[in-house]
Amino acid sequence: MSNVVADDLEQVPDARRDSLRETIGLVARLIVGVVLVVAGALKVTHPLDSARAVMAYEIFPWAVSRIIGYALPMVEIILGLLLIAGLFTRAAAVIASLLWLAFIIGIASAWVRGLQIDCGCFGGGGALAAGESPNYFWEEARDIGLLLLSLWLVRWPRTRLSADSAMFG
């Protein structure tokens, strides 16, 4: 009988660890998902502004910037909704991680090249008015934090209150 009790006690830390991971995953899902939905929603009705924001980075030609600018808000909204629902969490987190990485590289590129632009992350974007200065440090810090949360979900996609758990167990 003492072996049964000992075995049960050994299970408690694992159960607590799993519960903590699932709770952190829920919080990560909701933060990343809401940020993506808000960012996409603020841009989706102004696709030309979104394309101009992409063009301001001076990385892609206008035709490519336009495609990215028009598509990005819908991609952000769809990924955000998938994460909020907890549906296909790992796949959505992988794509979100790639987006955050692209944003981090784009902002770093603008920063290093001395461009004075608004990132366009939540609408607007493009060249800043004279006397305005970009917030590259804080934009990078935010995106790195969101990348880390997304990578958490890639590693541990099982979370509380998710459609994945309800559908796939």
N, C-alpha and C positions, 0 to 999 in steps of 0.2 A: 504493500500500500504506500509506503514512503516513496517508492520509485514513481508511482503515479502522480503524487503531489509534486515531487521534484520536476517531473516532466511538464506538468501544468505550469509551474512557476517559470520554467525556462521559456515557455511560450509567451508570457506576458510582455517582456521587453520587445519581442518581435511584433506583437500585435499593436503595442503602443507606437513603435516606430512606423509601422505601416499606416496606422491611423493618422499620425502626424504628417507623413508624406502625402496622404490623400487630402488632408486639410490644406497643406501648403499648395498642393496641386490645384485645389479648388480656387484658392485665392489667386494663384498665378493665372489660371484660366480666365477668371473674371477680370483681372486687371488688364491683361493683354487683349482679351476680347473686347472689352469696353473701349480701350484706347483705339483699337483698330476700327471699330464701328463708328466712333465719334470722328476720327480722322477722315474716314471714307465719306461719312455723311456730310461733313462740312465742305467736301470737295465735289461730291457727285453732281451737284446741280450747276457747277461752274467748271466744266471740263476744259475749256480753253485756258482758264486761269491755272488750272492744274498742269496743263501742258507747258504753259509759260514758266511755271515754277521749276519744272524739270529742265527746261531749256536754259534757265539761269545758271545751272551748274556747269554749263559749257562742256558737257561730256559727250552728249549725243547730238546728231544733226536734228533739225527741226522735225523731219518726218518721223523719226524714232521717238523723239520727245513727245510728240503729239500722241502717238500710239500709247506710250507709257502713261502720259497724263490722263488720257481718256479711260484706260483700263484700270489703273491703280486704285481709284476710289472703289470700284466694284469688287476688286480682289480683296481690298481691306475689309469691306463690309461683309463679304461672304466668309472670309477667314475668321473675322471677329464673331460672327453669329455661330459658326461651327464651334469655336472655343467656348463661347458663353454656354452653349447647349452641351458641350462635352461630347460632341459627335465627331468621330474620326480624329480624336485629339492628337495623337502622335503625328499623323500626316499634316494636320493644320499647323501644329507647332513647328514641324520641319520647315514648311513654307514660310511661316511667320519669322522663324530664325533667319532664313535666307533674306527676307525683306529687311529685317533689322540690320543685318550685316551689310546689305547694299546701302541702306540709309547711312550707316556709320561711315562707310567708305566714301560715299558721296559728300557728306558734310566735312569729313576730314580733308578730302580733296579740295573743296572750296576754301577751307580754312588755310591750308598750306599754300594755295595759290593766291591768297589774299583777296578773294572775291568778297564783296560786301552785299550778301543776299540774305533774304529771309528763307528759311528752309522750305517753307510751303507745306510743312507737315500737317497743319490743321487749317488748310485753306490759305488763300493769298499766295505769298511767295514772290520771287523775283528780286530785282535790285532794290536795295534799301535807299531811302531818301538821304540826301546829303545830311551829314551830322548823326545819322543813326548808325549804330554798330550792331553786328550780329551777336547772337548768344551761342556761339558754337560750342563752348565748353559745356553749358547746361543741356544743349540739344544732344551732344555726344553722351553725356552722363545718363540722360533719360533713355536713349536708345540702347546703351550698353545694359542698363538695368532691365529693360524689356527683352533684350536678347537673352540675358541670363534666366529670366523667368520662362521664356520660350524653350530654352535648352533644358530646363528642369522638366518641362512637360514632354520633351522628346525622350528624356531618360526615364521618367516616371509618369506615363500618360494616365494611369489609373487614378481617378480622383473621386471625391465625394460628389453626389448629386449630378452624375453625368449620364447622358443618353447612352454612351458606350457601355457603362455598367448595366443599365437597364436592358439594353438590347443584346449585349454579348456576354454578360455575366461577369 
